[in-house]
């Protein structure tokens, strides 16, 4: 009888971290992520099902109980659950028109922290990361070097970068070089 091969996915960049000139990089633990698109009429029901209000203003985020909803566009959010929940299942019973897609395995998250965190990111990102323009809780889709990313400010000197798994080596390498040059 033939053996059945079972493939297991290992997290990209698992366990990597680096410290430099006033900045540290750390690959974050895997989380549940969902790309959500919805019409205005479905937002209230989706917010209730998710247990977190979907933000309505550009560059804003709402967080409750380990689950965050990041505004990416007038009808688009990235929902990140670090508490072991399943946002896709939570949306399954909502009748309003929406599209919910599990992107948990697509993304990798990297924490960039320290007094030189913003300067490290700005080595390849044109976003104004001053606290006035990009306060704590702000989120946006932007670029780092040649790749698209979602950037979330989690503290005065702390950021979360969400990038596609296939670009994670590039993003981590870019940030590592920028941290050393800082």
N, C-alpha and C positions, 0 to 999 in steps of 0.2 A: 504494500500500500504506500502511496506517495505521501510525503510529508507536506503539510500545509504551512506555508510561510506567513507569518503575521508581522506586519510592519507597525512599528511604533514611532510616533513622531516625537523627536526630542526638541525641546525649546531652543529657538535660535539664540545664540550668544549666551546660553545658560551660565549663570554665575559670574559673568564678566563684570569687573569694576576697575576703575582707574581714578587716581587722585593726582592733582597737578597744582598749578599755581592758583590757589584759592578756588578750585572747582573740583568736584568729583562727579564721576559718571557711574551709574549702576543700572544694570539691566533688571527690570522689575519682573516679579513673578507673573506667570500667565493669568489672564483675567478673561471673563466673558465680555464680549463686545458685540454690539448690534448696530448696524447701519439702519436708521429709521427715516422713512419719508412719509409724510402725512399731510392731508388737507386740513385746513383750520378747523373744520367741523369735527374731526377725530381727535384733536389734541387733548381735550379734557378727559375723554375716556382712556386714551393712552397714558396720560399722566397718572390717572387713578390706578390703572392696571400696573404701571411700573413702580408706583410708590414714590415718584419724584416728578415734580412739575417740569414739563418741557419748557426751556427758556424761550422767550419770544423776541429778545433783542440781540443784535449782532454782538459777537465776542463774549457772550455770557454763558455761564455754567450754573447748574443747580446740583446740589449733592445732598443725599440723605441715606443714612444707613449703609455706607459702602458702595452706593450706586450713584453715578454721575451722569448727567445729560448735558452734552456740549452742543451749543448752537453752531451749525456749520452753514446754514442758509435759511431762507424764509420757510422752507418746508423740509429741512433736513437736520438730523441730529446724530451724534455718535453717543451711544449709551455704553458706559463701561461699568461693569459690576465686579468689584473685588471682594465681595462677601460670599461668593459661592452660589449666587442666585442664577436664574436663567431668564434673562429679559425677553428672549424670544418666546418662551412658553407663556410668560406673563401677558404678552400681547396677543396670543392666539385667539382669545375669546372676544377681543374688541371687534365690533361689527363695522365701525367707521372705516372708510377707504384709507388704507395705508399699506406700506411695503416695509417689512421687517426682515432683515437678512443677517444671519449669524456670520460675523467676520472675526471671530475669536482667534482662529488659526492664521489669519492673514496678517495681523498686526503684531508688532513687538513694541514694548514700551521701555523707554530709557529715561531715568531720572537724572537731571543735571542740576546740581546744587552747589551752593557756595557763593561768596561775594563776587566771583568772576563768572558766574553762570550765564548771565545775560551777554557778556562780552564774548564768551565762548560760542554761544548760539549765533550771535551776530556776525561771527567770522564767515558765516555762509547763509545767513537769513536776513532779508531786508526789513523785516518787521521792526517797528520802533518798540523796544522792550523797556522803555522807561516806565516807572510805576504810574505816571500820569496817563500815558497812552495805553498801557497794558497792565492793569492792576491785578492783584491777586484774584483768581477766579476767572480771569479772561481766557478765552480760547479762540483759536482761529486755524483755518487751513492756510498753510503757507508753504514755503520751500526752504530747504537746506541744501546748498550746493545745487545739485541737479535733480533732487528728488522732492516729491510732495510729502508733507507731513502735517499732522495736527499737533499744535502746540498749546499746552495748558499751563498757566502760571498757578502753581500750588502754594507758593509762599513768596515773600519779598525776594528771596534769593534761591528760589526753587521752581523748577519747570518739569513737566512731563512731556516727552516727545513720543508720539505714536507714529510709527512708520510701517510700511509694508515689510513683511518678513523677508522678501527677496531683496530689499534695499538695506536691511539692517546692518550688514557688514560695512557697507559704504558709510552709512550714517554714523555708526559707532567709530569707525576709523577717522572720519572727518572730525567728529567731536573730540576724539583723543588727541589728534594733531593740534587742534585749536586750543585745547586745554594745556598742552605742553608749551605752545607758543605764547600763551597768555601772559 
